[in-house]
Amino acid sequence: MSTEKPEFAVLSPEERQAVIVEKVNATGRVVAAALAQEFGVSEDSIRRDLRDLSDAGLVQRFHGGASRLVTPALDFHRRETVGTGEKQLIGRAAAVVIPEGATLLVDSSTTVLHFLRSLPPSLSVRIITTAVDVAAAALDHPLSEVIMIGGRLGRLTRNATGAGAIEAVRALKADYCILGTCALDNNLMLRADDYEDAYLKATMIKASNKTLLLATADKLGQVATYEVAPVSLVSTLFTSAHDNAILKRIQELGVDVEMT
C-alpha cells in the first residue's frame, strides 16, 4: 500500500517544486530518494524538479539531492555588468595569443564574451560552444565559423548541459579551450557553482590541446561547490590579480600567468 500523503499525490509538477523549495529552505537540504517516496513519484521526476529549481536559481544541486543556496546566484546578464573594465583587459590579453585557423572550444562566461569581442576581425577561427550568448557574440566576428552544441539549456548559465552535450564535447579535439571559472580555491582547484556545468568544463579541458583560463581577481582564493579540475591542467592563466600569493603557487606548477 502506498504511504504518500494524500495532498502530495495530486500536486502538479509546479506545485510539487514549490513544496520542495519550502523544504530546502526549512531543513537546508533534501534527498531525491526520500522526496520520491514522500510525493509518490519516480526519482526521475524528482531529479527533473531539482534541475528546474537549480536552473531557476532557487536551490543548489548535489549528487542525489539539493541544498539551500548560500548566496543568491546572479544571472548571466547581471554578471555581465560587473567588473566590465577588468574583464575587457583580460579578454584582450587572451585574444592576442590565438593563431590563424585555430579551433576554439569556448566556455560560458561573461569574461569569455569580452575575449570573443577582442578577437581581431581579420583572424579566421572556428568557435565551438554550448553557450547561447557566446554563440551569438561569435556570430558578430566576420571570419568565424560558429558551431553550437545543443542540449538542455540552464537559465542561470545559459549553457547547454546533459549527456548529449557532454558526449559531443568528448568527441572533439580543439586547439584551445577558453575557460571561465566560478572560483579557484586555495588548494589550486578550479570550481563551479553548478554540478552539470562543472562536469562540462572538465570535459572541455580534456578535449583541448591547451586551456586558457580567464579569471578576474575576485575569483582567486574563492570556493564554489563543485570541483572542476586542478589548475595544473591550465596552460595560461589570464587574470587581473596582482601581488596575490596564490599566483606564485600557480606558476610553480608550470602554468604561465599573464597579469593585465
N, C-alpha and C positions, 0 to 999 in steps of 0.2 A: 504494500500500500504506500502511495506517495505521502511524504511528510511535509511538502512545501506549504507555506502559509497561503490560505485561500486568496487573500488580496494580491499576493505576488503572482499567482498563477494566471491572472488576466491582464497583467500590465503589458502595454506596448513597449517596444524597444526604447523609445524616448523616455517613457515613464520609468522603466527599469534603470536606465542610465542616471536619471535624476536621483533615484534612491541610492544608487552606487556612490554617487558623489557625496551624498549626505553621510553615508557610512565611512567613506575615506576620510572626510573632514572630521568626523566624530572619533574615529579609532586610530587614524594615522595610516592604516594600510588595510588592504583586503587581499584575499587569495581566491584565484579563479575557481578552483575546485569547490571550495566552500560556498561561493556565490552561486555556482551552477546548481548545487544541491538545494540551497535556500530558495532560489527562484523557480526551481523545477524546469530548468532549460539545460541545453548542452553546454559543455565547456567552450566549444567553438563559438556559440552565441555570446558568451561572456567575454571571450577574447576579442570579438568584434566590438563589443561595447567598450572595452578598455582601450582599444585602439582609437575609437572615435573620441573618447573622452581625452585621451592623450593628445590627439591631433587638435582638439579644441583648447588645449592648454589648461585643462581642469584637473588632471591627475598626472602623476609621473609613473610610467610603466616600468615594471621589472619582470624578469622571467617568472611566470606563474601568478602574477598579480599586479597590483598598483598601489602607490602610496601618495600621501598628501604632498603637494608641491611645497618646497621650502620657500621659494620666492616665485611670484608670478612670472611666467616667461613672456618676453617681448616678442611680438610677431615680427615677421621679416621686414616689413616696411618701416616699422618703428625703429628696428635695429639699424636700418639703412641710414637713418638721420643722425645717429650717434657717432661722434668722432670722425666726421666726414673727411676733414683735412688730413688726419692721421692715416686713414685708410687710402686716400689718394696717393700719398707719398709711398706707402708700401706697394700699392698696385703698380705704380710707375717703375719702381726699382725692380720688381719681379718681371715686368713686361720686357725689359731691356734684354734679358738673357735668352729669350725664346728665339730659336733659329728658324730660318725659312723652311717651310714644309713640315713643321712639327705636328704631331698628333697629340692633342691635349685632352686629358680626362679631367673634367672640371667639376669641383665640388660645389654644393650650395652654400654660399657665404656672401655676406654683404661686402666684405673686403675683396673677395674674388671678383665681384662686379666691377670694382674700380680697376682691377688688373685687366679685365677684358676691355674696358673703355680706354685703357692706356696702350693697347697693342698698336703698333704703327699701322696705318691704313694700307701701306704697301706690302705688308707681310702676309704671305699666303699660309694659312694654318687650317687644320681640321680640329674642330671642337666637339667633343662628345660629352654629354652631360645628362643627368637625371633631373636637373633643376629647371623649373619653368622660367624664372627670372633670368637665370644665366643663359638659357637658350635664346630668350628674347633679346638680351643685350648682345649676344654673339651675332645675331642676325643683322645688327647695325654695322658690323665690321664688313667692309666691302669685299674682302677677299677670303672670307672664312667659309668653309664647308661646315655646316652645323648638323649634328646628329643627336636627336633627343631619344633617350632610352625611356620607355614607358613603364607604368606600374601604378600602384595605388598612391595618390598624392596626399601628403600630410599638409594640413593647413598652416602649421607653425613654420615648418622647414621649407614648404612649397617645393617639395622634392619627392620624386618617385621612389618608393621603397617596396619591399616584399621580395619573394623568392624569384620572380621573373626578372626584376631589375638586378638582383644580385648575380644571377646566372649570366645575364647579358654582359655585365661588367667583368665577371670572371673569365669570360671567353675572349676578352680584349687583350691587346698588348700596345700600350700607349708609350710615347716618348716621355711625357711628363704628366704627373698628377699634380694639379693645382688645388691645394687643400687649405681650407679654413679649419679653425678649431674652437670649441667652446671653452677649453681650458688646457693648460699644460702644467701639471701638478709638480710638486717638489720632488717627486720620485721620477721626474722626467718622462711621464706617461701622458700621451695625448688622450683627452677625454671628451665625451659628448653628453648632452642633456637627454637625448632620445636614444632608446635601445636600438631601433632599426637603423637610425642614422649612423650610429657608432659602427655597426656591422658593415654598412655600406662603405663608410670611409676606409675601414680596414681592408676591404676588398679592393677598393680603388688603388690603395698604396701597392698592394701585391700585383696589380695588373699593369703597373707602370715601371719603366726603367729608372726614372728619377722622380722624387717628390719634392715640390717646392711648397713650404709651409708659410702661409701669410697670417701673421698674428699681431694684433695690437698689444701695446704694453700691458693693458689690464688683464690679458689672458694668461700671462706668465705667473706661475705660483698659485694658480687658482685650481679649484676642484669642481668636477662635474660627475654625475652619477656613473656613467658607463665608460669603460676602458675601450680605447680605440687601438693604439699601438705605441710601442716605445719610440721616443723622439729620435733614437739612433737610426731608425729607418728613413729619416728625412735626409735629403741631400743638402738643401739650403733652407735656412730659416730667414725670412724677411720680417723684420719687426721694428716697431717704433721705440722699443725699450732701450734704455742706455744705462750703463753703470749698474746693471742688475746682476747680482751674484749668480743667478741661475744661468746666465749666458755663458759664463766661463765653463761651467759644468757641461753645457751642451756642446761647446766647442771641443772639449776634451774627449767627447765621444766621436769626433771626426765629422761633425756637422758644420758646414760653413754657415756663418752668421753675418747677415747684411743688415746693418742698423741704418734706419732712414732718419 
